Amino acid sequence: MPALTITIYPIVQGAKFDIDYLVNTHLPLAMKHWAPYGLLSYEVTQFSAFGAEQPLYHAQLSMEWERPECVERALQAPDSKVVLDNVPNFTSVMGVSMFGEVKIRK
């Protein structure tokens, strides 16, 4: 089964978060450099108010990888520097990242 990396970006007053840059520039850059290491796809969910409740997070980024070990290979590759150094171009917020292996998909 594939693996997922999930990063959520909290809303922090005064912090920068540019979802258009994330979607249109950063993620194509990540795909270009990480696809050779097993990145299959990505998905961004932008959060909005739910009833009277305001969201705590700007967005969630999910990246699907061929296998769990692909993530570590990609992050250790020299190409990773280009991708990681690009993060400040879309956010000044430290995302909260999680990693896991897909156990079931229907």
Order of alpha helices (4+ residues) and beta strands (2+ residues): beta-alpha-beta-beta-alpha-alpha-beta
